[in-house]
């Protein structure tokens, strides 16, 4: 159940019988020819589809994350680490005040890892609560399906090219040689853009929708299993 489809009384009613809730985390950053909001779109969508049969409330995805390395690409946004961690902490505090005690964080962006450490720290200060941090795209079953589809899968490549992240202007299928990701990690933003060119780290830009939907099905089921076990 999406929070945007609920009023406060509905949330209160839910919390009388269940204390689970879902907080998706995204990022607004370059994804080559895909939407800048890929990470936000995918985190929220996989959370909503996973939670739907269970009736668990899902909050809108926090759109902004940590993406300093993409700041040479227009439209890419970033928060400072201390700001981001403070925001996530305050969101968890707000959920607890509402009555949520079991929280699944569905993360859609690798750069948001400081939030995982924050979740552990937050539980130290809130021992009556449980928080599970879930990188949906690299969870074991989902990543196994990705690798079974194509072993070359990277940022802004085919593995993020779903019907709902694709734009009318998105290029047709092509192949790009993988960039040197070790070198990339050492570069400031403007040099990173020169290395990345369009922004794709490498690999094919698109695979069939049937293949993508097979991966998506696994991701939704894996996320739902975590929510059921929370």
Long-range contacts (C-beta under 8 A, 24 or more apart in sequence): 1-51, 1-52, 1-55, 1-56, 1-57, 1-58, 2-48, 2-57, 2-58, 2-60, 3-57, 3-58, 3-59, 3-60, 4-60, 6-57, 11-57, 11-98, 12-99, 14-55, 14-57, 15-98, 15-99, 15-100, 18-55, 18-56, 19-99, 19-100, 19-101, 19-102, 20-54, 20-56, 20-100, 20-102, 20-103, 20-104, 20-227, 20-230, 21-56, 21-57, 21-58, 21-59, 21-95, 21-98, 21-100, 21-102, 21-103, 21-104, 22-47, 22-50, 22-51, 22-56, 22-57, 22-58, 22-59, 22-103, 22-104, 22-105, 22-106, 22-227, 23-59, 23-62, 23-91, 23-92, 23-95, 23-103, 23-104, 23-105, 23-106, 24-58, 24-59, 24-60, 24-61, 24-62, 24-105, 24-106, 24-107, 24-108, 25-61, 25-62, 25-65, 25-88, 25-105, 25-106, 25-107, 25-108, 25-109, 25-112, 25-115, 26-61, 26-62, 26-63, 26-64, 26-65, 26-108, 26-109, 27-63, 27-64, 27-65, 27-66, 27-67, 27-77, 27-108, 27-109, 27-111, 27-112, 28-63, 28-64, 28-65, 28-67, 28-75, 28-76, 28-77, 29-65, 29-67, 29-70, 29-73, 29-76, 29-77, 29-78, 29-109, 30-70, 30-73, 30-75, 30-76, 30-156, 30-199, 31-155, 31-156, 31-160, 31-165, 31-199, 32-156, 32-157, 32-198, 32-199, 32-200, 32-205, 33-156, 33-167, 33-169, 33-170, 33-171, 33-198, 33-200, 33-205, 34-156, 34-160, 34-161, 34-165, 34-166, 34-167, 34-170, 35-165, 35-166, 35-167, 36-75, 36-76, 37-63, 37-165, 38-108, 38-156, 38-160, 38-165, 39-65, 39-108, 39-109, 40-108, 41-108, 41-164, 41-165, 42-108, 42-136, 42-137, 42-160, 42-162, 42-165, 43-106, 43-107, 43-108, 43-109, 43-136, 44-106, 44-108, 45-164, 46-106, 46-108, 46-136, 46-216, 46-219, 46-220, 46-223, 47-104, 47-106, 47-136, 47-223, 49-220, 50-106, 50-220, 50-221, 50-223, 50-224, 50-227, 51-224, 51-227, 53-224, 54-224, 54-227, 54-228, 56-227, 59-91, 59-95, 61-108, 62-87, 62-88, 62-91, 65-109, 65-111, 65-112, 66-109, 66-111, 66-112, 66-114, 67-109, 67-111, 68-189, 69-111, 69-184, 69-187, 69-189, 69-192, 70-189, 70-192, 70-199, 71-189, 72-189, 72-190, 72-192, 72-193, 73-193, 73-199, 81-114, 84-112, 84-114, 84-115, 85-114, 85-115, 85-118, 88-115, 88-118, 88-119, 89-118, 89-122, 92-119, 92-122, 92-126, 92-129, 92-131, 96-126, 96-129, 100-129, 101-128, 101-129, 101-130, 102-129, 102-130, 102-230, 103-129, 103-130, 103-131, 103-132, 103-230, 104-131, 104-132, 104-134, 104-223, 104-226, 104-227, 104-230, 105-131, 105-132, 105-133, 105-134, 106-134, 106-136, 106-223, 107-133, 107-134, 107-135, 107-136, 108-136, 108-137, 110-135, 110-138, 130-230, 132-226, 132-230, 134-223, 134-226, 136-219, 136-222, 136-223, 137-219, 139-219, 139-222, 139-223, 139-226, 140-222, 141-218, 141-221, 141-222, 142-215, 142-218, 142-219, 142-222, 145-214, 145-215, 145-218, 145-219, 146-215, 149-207, 149-211, 149-214, 149-215, 150-203, 150-204, 150-207, 152-178, 152-202, 152-203, 152-204, 153-203, 154-178, 154-181, 154-200, 154-201, 154-202, 154-203, 155-199, 155-200, 155-201, 156-198, 156-199, 156-200, 156-201, 157-200, 157-201, 157-202, 157-203, 157-204, 157-205, 158-203, 158-204, 158-205, 158-206, 158-207, 158-212, 159-203, 159-215, 161-205, 161-206, 161-207, 161-212, 162-212, 162-216, 163-209, 163-212, 166-206, 170-205, 170-206, 171-205, 172-205, 172-206, 173-204, 173-205, 173-206, 173-207, 174-204, 174-205, 174-206, 175-203, 175-204, 175-205, 176-200, 176-202, 176-203, 176-205, 177-202, 178-202, 178-203
